[in-house]
């Protein structure tokens, strides 16, 4: 293992950690949907819940007797609540949704929340996403964290590591990323972006967060290997821009169905990417990023055609039958 971290870490059981109840009720938060919808790649199943490291904390979220609970090592509940965007009123947003397709997607997948992830981790993770299935991205991130991350603690027999610092990734042998982490040609991209972070991008991120969305997106996309999609992923999932809409093949197909002749090209070019992103914001407003996450998940699950068929069926009914 390519590591120079000390091997001595605390050893304990999950039962040694205090249990706390999360302040979400009803449809405000569904861990299964949130941690398995393709926005984050390092959450893993554990018994009745999910486990991951956030910064230097080990977090276990689970359900028991209808309650949402958490046990956290080396952190507190506020860290998790910030990660889960507890400031966003998901139920209120769902009630205000007037787009029929979005309303049906919310009803089908209640409790799917966007997470606000560490910015550097988001950039490096999505740098590995090009033409890459979600499962393979997750495996690569798991291996990179195991090989290059700092050990935090061993809990119930499993040793947990923090996501590697950019310096570690930048200085690691490329063969480790390419072969051991199964990144193949993406290893060069990930390592190049890690070097950009080390050489100044990391220090710029707080200022980028304060920029208007279009300016922030353009600034991120100006870095080699980042481009518009990764920039939008970072804006939406790390920097708090709820209007950002990352466009991949799922969203591209959906956009052509939603917007019809407004999109005249048959391939996703940089120009049409910008157009699709703008059309989503025009349709779904300042929370277009939340809307695209629900529609993206429906597309990944194969339920989007059914939802669109229901919308078409509803639109053919007399208005007094729609409720």
N, C-alpha and C positions, 0 to 999 in steps of 0.2 A: 504494500500500500504506500502511495506517494504522499507521505505526511511527516511533518516535523512537530506536530502538536503533542503535548504531554498526554500520556495514555491514562493517567489517573483521573477518574471521574467519579462523582457521587453514585452510589448504588442504593436504590430504594425500590419500593413497591408503589403502585398507584394508590393503594389503600393508605399509604403514609401521607398522602396529600389531601388537603381540605377539599371538600365537595362544595360547590356553589351553584345556585340556580340562576340561569340566565333570564333576563327580564324580557323575554319574547313570549307572546301567547298566540294561540290560534295559528293563523296563516302568516305570521310575521317572519318566521324563519324555519326553513326545512333543511337540516344539515345534509341529507342525502342528495337533494337537488343542488344545493349551493356548492358542495365540495366535489361534485361529480358532473358538472355541466361544461367543463372545458375552459374555465377561466383561471383555475389554479391547478397545479400539477403535482403537488407534493403531499396532499392529504391521503392517508391510507386508512382502510377499514381496520377497526379494532373492536371486537365484540359487538356491542350495540351502538357503536359510534365511529368517530373518526379522530385520527391523531396526526399532528404535524408540528413542526417547529416554526415559530414566528420570532424573528430576530434571535434572541438568546433564550427564549422560553420554549418549553415543551407543553403543548396544549392538547388535551383530550376532551372532546365534546361528544356527549352521548345522551340518549333518552332513557328514562326509567319511570314507569308508572305515569306516562303521559307528560312528564316534566323534562325540560331541557336543562342539562347539567354540564358542568365542566370541572376538571381538575387540571391545575396549571403548576408547572414547576418553573421556578426562576422568573416569574412574572405575575401579573394580577389580572383580574377580570376586565379592567379598563383597557388593557392591551388588546384583548380579544374583542371587546365591544367596538373599539375603533376599527379593528380589522373587518368586522362584520357590518360596518356602516350603520350602527344603531341610531345615528342621527337622522337617517332617512326613514320617513313614515311610509313603509311599504303598503300598508293597508289603505292609507289615505290616497296614495298614488293610484292603487288599483281601482279604488272607487271612482276616481276622477277620469279613468281611461274611457275615452269616447270612441276610439277606433275599434271596430268590431273584431278584427283579427287579433289585435293585441289583447282585447278583453277576454277572448276565448283562450288565448295562450296563458294568460294569468290564471284563469280558472282551472286549466289543465295542470299547471305546475305552480300551485300556491306555495309561497315561502321561499322561492328562489331569490337570494340576495346577491348583489354585487359585493365583492370583498375589496377593500383597499389594501393592497399588498405593498411590501417594501419596494421602492422604486428601482433600485439596482437589481434586485432579484427579478422583477418583472421584465426589465430590459433584457437581461441575460437569458431568462427562460424563453421569452418569445423570439429571441434570436435563433433559437433551436427549432422553431415551429414551421419553418418554410417547407411546404410539401411533406409534412410529417404528421402521421396520425397521433391523436391525443395519447394513446397508450404508449407509444414509442417515446414521445416527449417526456412523459411521466417516468419511464424507466431510465432515460438518460439523466434526468434531473436527480433521481434517486441515487444513481451511481456516482454522479459528480459530487453530490452532497456527502455521500459515504466516504469517498476517496479524498476530498479536498476540504470538507467542512470541519469545523472545530467540534470536538465531542462536548456535549452538554451534560448528559447524565445517562446512566443505565437504569431503566425503569421496568420492573417486572421482566427482566432478562433481555431487554432490547436496548441497545445503545443508540441514542439520538444525537444527531449532528445539526449544527446550524448551517444555513445556506452559505456556501463559500464566499469569502470576500473577493472582490474583483482582482486584487493583487495576486491572490492565490491562483485564480484561473488564468490570468495573464502570463504568469511565470511557469505554469505547469507544462510538461512535455505535450506537444500537440498529439502525439500518439496516444496518450492517456485519454484525451477527450475523444479522439477519432475512433479508437478501438475499444478501450475499457469502458467508456461511457456510451459507446455505440452511436456517436453523433455523425460519423462518416464525414462527408464534405462540409457539414455545418460546423464542425469543430473550428475551422478557420474563421468563420463569421463570429462565433461566440467569443473566441479568443481576441479577435480584433476589437470587438465592442468592449470587452473587459479592459483592454489597453486604453481605449478612449475614456472609459470611466476613471481609470487611474490617472490619466493625463489631463484631467480637468472637467470632464462631463459630470462626474459625481458632485463636484463643488457647485456646478451650475444648476443642478436640479431644484434646489429651493427657489431660485429666481425664476426658473421656467414655470414652476407651479403658480407663481403670482402673475404670469403673463395672461393676456386674453387667449382663449382657446386656439384660434387660428395661428397666432404668433407662436404659441407653445408647440403646437404640432409641427409647424414649419421648422422651428429651431431643432427639434429632435430629429426630424426627417432629414435634416441637412448633414447629419453624421453618416459616414460611410457604413453600409451594412444595415442601417436602421430602416429608412424608407417610411412611406406613409402608413402601412398597416401596423408595423411595430410601434410607430409613434402614436397611433391612435389607441393601441392596446395599453401603452404606458399612460397616456392621458386619462383613459377611462378607469383603469384598474389600479393606478398608483398615485395619480396627481389630482384626483377629484373632479375631473371634467366630465360631468354626467351626460353632456351632449355629444361626446366623442363616439363615433361609430366605426369600429374596425370592419373592413369589408374583406371577407374571404369568399371561397367558392359557394358556401352555403348562402351567405347574404347576397352574393351576386345573382344566384338563381332566383332567390326570393325577390330581389329588387326588380328583376325583369318581369316577374309575374305581377308585382304590385304596381309598377309605374309604366308598364307597357311601352307605348311608342315614345314616351319621354326619353327612353334609353334606346338609341338607334344603333349602337355598336354591338357586335356579337362577342367581343372579347373584353376582358377586364384590363384596360389600359390605365395609365396614371390619370389621364383626363377623365375617363369614365368612373374611376375610383372616387375622385373628388366630387363628381356629379352625384353618384349614388349616396355618398356620405351626406351631401347637402340635401338631397331629396328626403332622406330619413329624418334629418333635423327639421325640415319644413313640415313633415307629416306628424312627427312625435315630439317636437319642441325641445326644451332644455333637458329633458330626461330621455332623449333618443337612445342613449347608451343602454339604459335599463330596458327599453323596448326591444332593442336588437338582441340583448342577451336572452330574453324569453323566446323571441322568434328563432334565434340561432339554435337554442336548445331544442325547440320543437322540430327544427329541420334535422338536427343530429339524431333525434329519436324517431324520425320518420313519420311524425304525426302532423306535420305542417299541411300536407295535401288534404287530410281530413278536416283540419280547422278551416282551410280556405273553402272547402266544399260546404261546410256549415255556414260560413259567411254568405256564400252565394245563395244557399237555400233560404237563409233568414231574409236576405234582401228581396226575395221574390214573394214574401208573405205580406199580407196587408199590415199596415203599421199598428193597428189595434191588436194584432196577435203577437207582437214582439215584446210586450211588457214594458 
